[in-house]
Amino acid sequence: MNLRQSSQARPSSTPIALTIAGSDSGGGAGIQADLKTFSALGAYGASVITALTAQNTQGVTGIHTPPASFVTAQMDAVFQDLDVDAVKLGMLANADVVRAVAAGLRQYKPRFVVLDTVMISKSGHALLQPDAVAALRDELLPLADLITPNLPEAAALLGVDAATDEAEMERQAQALRALGARNVLVKGGHLAGDLSPDWLVSAAGVERFNAPRIAAHNTHGTGCTLSAALAALRPRRNDWSDTVRDAKAYLNGALAASDELQIGKGIGPVHHFHAVWPKD
């Protein structure tokens, strides 16, 4: 008897989210941040590891990338057993891994795919080889339901200078949609000023999400955390607008509480479990 077929159906309120990304040995970003975010938001987390980083709060000192065939083997193992509701894509390292992930997505056709276009770590270390940028743009953008570039990443995908104002942010988001992405959330954290605006461009139109800039020292893993929150929440929300609103609220809470943590000697992580612990 097929155990999967005979098992009791899981409650619809418990989505399964899969992170396909790199490992952060320091625990603040990558699959570690993704799995913490999934858990904090009530989703069951699974993972496919695309790269191993020797990393802590002070930077990245080394990267080991497994063969693309092993990335495929991990995807097969997860999708052939788990009913995945949403996928978050993070660090994909090189063009071979990008193509392997794209092939797996085309084969298994998950309902929601969030692509975090990770290229450079917060400490300035390259996390995506130059030849992989074109592969990511050509292979994965058309498979993504939502991409979440920051300003330098959006510019790199388009081969232009980074936006310096919100009007240019919106224009670049529209250009990325024209390349095949269904929905684009361009993040404005690199803009100057007291606010941190994001722009969501979709077939439904254009929407601006604003938030006060939080003066926190511990900001490691913010991009990973936001994209993971989007993947965890989308199966239980009506549309991307509702999902972005609630994911940003979760991230803002994690940022606001981040300095409660004393992790490492450099830029520490956001507080993924700020609503749970510590409690007095």
Salt bridges, closest charged atoms under 4 A:
ASP24 OD2 - HIS220 NE2 2.94
ASP34 OD1 - LYS88 NZ 2.89
ASP83 OD1 - ARG4 NH2 1.94
ASP85 OD2 - ARG10 NH2 2.84
ASP96 OD1 - ARG99 NH2 3.01
ASP116 OD1 - LYS187 NZ 3.98
ASP138 OD1 - ARG137 NE 3.81
GLU139 OE1 - ARG106 NH1 3.27
ASP145 OD1 - ARG182 NH1 3.28
GLU166 OE1 - ARG208 NE 2.59
GLU168 OE1 - ARG171 NH2 2.71
ASP198 OD2 - LYS248 NZ 2.84
ASP242 OD1 - ARG245 NH1 3.17
ASP246 OD2 - ARG237 NE 2.59
ASP246 OD1 - ARG245 NE 2.99
